[in-house]
Amino acid sequence: MSTIDERVEEVLGKMTLEQKCALLSGKTPFGTRDFPDLGVPAMEFSDGPHGLRHQKDGANHLGIGGSDPATCFPTAVTVASSWDVELAGRMGAALGEEARSLGVGVLLGPGLCIKRSPLCGRDFEYFSEDPYLSGKMAAGFVRGVQEKGIAACPKHFAANSQETRRQASDSVLDERTLREIYLRGFEIAVREGRPKSIMSSYNLINGTYASQNRRLLQDVLRGEWGFEGATVTDWGGSVDHVSGVKAGTTFEMPAPGLDSPRELAEAVRSGRLDEHFVDARAREALHLVLESAAALEGADPEFDRDAHHDLARCVAREGVVLLKNEAPAGEGDALLPLRPGTRVALVGDFAQTPRYQGAGSSLVECTRLDTLLDVVGERGELDLLGFEPGFTHDGSDDAACRAAAVSLASGADVCVVCLGLAGGQETEGAERRDMLLPQAQVELLRAVRSCCDRVVVLLSCGCVVDTSWSGDCDALLYLGLGGQAGASAAYDVLTGSANPCGHLAETWPLSLEDTPTAGCYPSDGATAEYREGIYVGYRYYQSAHVPVAFPFGFGLSYTSFELSSARIAQWEQGRPARIEVNVGNTGDRAGATVVQAYVAKPEHEVFRAEQELKGFSRVELEKGESTTVSIDLDPRAFEYYNVGTCSWEVEGGRYELRLGLSCEDVRQTLGAELKGTGAPNPYAGRELPSYGSGYVHEVTCAEFATLLGHAAPNAIAPLGRSTCLRDLNRCRSLILLLVWLVLEGRHRQGLKPGNSPDLDVEFAYNMPLHAIAKMAPPVTMGVVDAIVREARGYGLVGFVPALAIALLVHGGVGVFAVVWLAWVLVPPLGALLVGALRNVTFARKLNLHGKAE
């Protein structure tokens, strides 16, 4: 038994039931409860997918208050475009170092949600549409963070793919899709990265909230994958804390007061919950708290800001994707890289006000910020003729601004146009409305093109956009969201001091209508039906033969590569297969590329995607150099999840191993035979034509029910604790209808052209009633239940006694109003008082009276 294990058991043996219960809920918005007499310190969490967001005093639960300066690294969309697991680890290590310097024990990241639709407002925080790539990048990130002793916390577990109704949406999907698409990335991250914590998601999964889903948190996470750490709810994601603790939830965050710990202790004392569940969760909590405390001892309060800025630049540079690079009309060479001395006009407001991160709880107060305007002027390799913003960030049309940009561009050799999405278009808590760039930016590009023969577009956004305007440029560099050093990285690639080597981690469709979730994402109802099944991203586009703008894995270079002599070096059933292929740099400059291995089974009985990514290797080569690349494919590469046997199975027969530089650019194909496990086809006899063809754009209710094995649940949930504030228009309460009217008005205001969603408003708009008790102590669940009764019409019943009393005492309207308001307000106020008195008693037992909230 280790020293930490011994210390945990010693402390656990001394804790009272009340103390153990209190340990499992947060004390502050980002901190756990401390027990000084037992030697148990408080532990701090911090948002951190791409930079520490360590909150200053007065922080709120959303994490959008002021924060300490930290390095703003590129967001996950750019990190994933590097396909560089080792680089993700280096970035994670830097974040772990900064966490130690700020006294943070748990870094809340990385984000592992699958990019189901381009409209998700939080896509910038997630790696990919592909679970294998997501899992590998996350595992590298986790290893890097934890080598500094800090706990990483992958999120949001699981099947969490939309911001609309994010705290109460029920993700309805079949078990195979859940396992192969939405759990697979987490499985890789857990098995290979060994994270010390994991964050459960807000949503329900097939009718059960993730935070109280025993099958998810115990059977799969701990039982099958061997996870040994602590789980934490998303902030406000706890629903029934007693059920959560029994299911496997360790920490309930942020700070629900003493109501939850009291309920938990009462459940044990009444026999509703066996104390061994509380002991198990307390043991997990103590391990994490004490290990974190040990890692923070003697930590340097400073970190090397310059070194971390340079690393941020490196990550951004490796994640730049060259989407287009053509020779201008009448010329033989591609436009990029730009030659020294090129007379450049810099156009687009993002050149001086860069888009480098998304909005929401991951917003970082960066230590410094590079701008392209400053970098071009300081480096001096290019002849900068001038700068014009060309458009305004609010998307409004400014003819004079555009005219000035056109005038500047007309005298330049090359016009570099900086386009992108405004910060409010990519944010936690709200979806995007479309895939379009602001029309003013498209008009600017067209106007510039009309007067300049050589145009480069630098595109800054954390998600897929419509690129039908790309014919008006000769070169297109996708920067993603490059963090605080993204402008310097863009300049490196623009001028050729760095060769672009990024590859897309998600497909760029031609239009929103082409996506498999078009017309049904986001779901405004209580359920989100994943009717597309396993056909997410390139799995859909290739299986259904839908043309795209840029395929998954795509990325150009200033040099060229060839693949040859592919061979199977190791092939034995049940063991990792090994593929070897020769890679040569056939161009005139050094560069890097990503060799991607896809597994396909052209002849199959069980429906499957055209091909799936199952391995990759990033390789750097000098000009003229060649090398042999090895790619290992684990046994899971050939397995599918069989819903009949409830296990992973292999369909026997011939498989193809396809090697290429994108999912569409296959250069070498190998064939191999595998013996099947003999499991029967679970779909035999079922009518599933859409899933057989892969064209899942118009799956009917009947076919989806066939896939599920039962009818999909009602999309309109009854009024109850999980009713969202956005649904109060269905209630029978005049007071709550007034609340809805105010909130609906604020929500609609944020949807108007030129406006950005207000994160606080969106959080409240999509918040279920039960979250009030978890986010706003001293409100208790008793108060929430009183609000539910009011929503169901309790207040309307009060009209009768109020009217009777008013008539009896001849009191008129005034007496009627007072009696009716008393009828409505006494239940929640009474519940608030009762809860407060019970919590005072609990605090005394806890020996924290005077220190508790």
Order of alpha helices (4+ residues) and beta strands (2+ residues): alpha-alpha-beta-alpha-alpha-beta-alpha-beta-beta-alpha-beta-beta-beta-beta-alpha-alpha-alpha-alpha-beta-beta-alpha-beta-alpha-beta-alpha-beta-beta-alpha-beta-beta-alpha-beta-beta-beta-beta-beta-beta-beta-beta-beta-beta-alpha-alpha-alpha-alpha-alpha-alpha-alpha-alpha-alpha
